Amino acid sequence: MIIMEKTCGSYKCDVMQEGKRIGRMDGVNLIQWFVKNRYRYTGTFSRFVTNDPNESQSGMDIDIIFSNKRVIIKDAKIEWIKSQNQNGTFHAARIESYEVV
């Protein structure tokens, strides 16, 4: 049985790699799939802007922070980025929530 539902979306998200902020993503949407008794997470983004343009590439492992929803997409891997517009897709290992202290 496959169940698909839109989990969340945000206009602007912070992108972290190894504990430091490397940039932001605009227009992020995340879809949660339930396939073969486990959850899978895939998503899209309309733009990925990094502090260092060389860091913006496919295959990166990042964390995406939805600050307006208090959600962190952990261990996301960028599948592809269209170089001209910087839009693309990713898949993630899990989703976590956090509290503002």
C-alpha positions in Angstrom: 0.0 0.0 0.0 1.3 3.4 -1.0 0.0 6.5 0.8 1.1 10.0 -0.3 0.4 13.2 1.6 1.9 16.7 1.4 3.7 17.2 4.7 4.8 20.8 4.6 6.0 23.7 2.5 7.8 27.0 3.1 8.8 30.1 1.1 12.2 30.4 2.7 14.3 27.8 4.6 17.8 27.8 6.0 20.3 25.2 4.8 22.8 23.7 7.2 25.7 21.4 6.5 27.8 20.0 9.3 26.3 22.4 11.9 26.9 25.7 10.0 24.5 27.7 7.8 25.6 27.5 4.1 22.7 29.2 2.5 18.9 29.1 1.9 16.3 27.4 -0.2 13.2 29.2 -1.6 9.9 27.5 -2.4 10.5 24.2 -0.6 7.8 21.5 -0.6 8.1 18.2 1.1 6.0 15.0 0.4 5.8 12.1 2.8 5.3 8.7 1.3 4.4 5.5 3.2 5.8 2.6 1.2 6.5 -0.9 2.4 5.9 -0.2 6.1 8.2 2.8 6.3 8.1 6.5 5.6 10.0 8.1 2.7 10.5 11.8 2.2 11.0 13.6 -1.1 10.9 17.3 -1.9 11.4 20.0 -4.4 12.8 23.6 -4.2 12.6 26.5 -6.6 15.9 28.1 -5.8 19.0 27.1 -3.8 21.3 30.0 -2.9 24.6 29.3 -1.1 27.3 31.6 0.4 29.9 29.8 -1.9 28.5 29.1 -5.4 30.8 26.0 -5.7 28.8 24.4 -2.8 25.6 24.3 -4.8 25.8 20.9 -6.5 23.9 17.6 -6.7 24.8 14.9 -4.2 25.2 17.2 -1.2 24.1 16.1 2.2 22.3 18.9 4.1 19.7 19.7 6.7 16.8 22.0 5.8 15.2 24.1 8.5 11.6 25.3 8.2 11.8 28.1 10.7 8.1 29.1 10.4 6.9 25.5 11.1 9.7 24.4 13.6 10.6 21.4 11.5 14.0 20.2 10.4 14.5 17.9 7.4 17.5 15.8 8.5 20.0 14.1 6.2 18.6 15.4 3.0 20.5 14.5 -0.2 20.1 16.7 -3.2 19.2 14.5 -6.2 19.6 17.1 -8.9 19.9 20.9 -9.5 19.1 22.6 -12.7 22.1 24.9 -13.0 20.4 27.8 -14.7 17.6 28.4 -12.2 19.0 26.5 -9.2 15.8 24.5 -8.7 15.7 20.8 -8.1 14.8 17.9 -5.9 16.0 16.1 -2.8 15.1 13.1 -0.6 15.5 12.9 3.1 16.0 10.3 5.8 13.8 11.8 8.5 11.9 14.8 9.8 12.3 16.2 13.3 10.6 19.0 15.2 12.3 21.4 17.5 11.4 24.0 20.1 12.7 27.6 20.3 14.5 28.1 23.5 
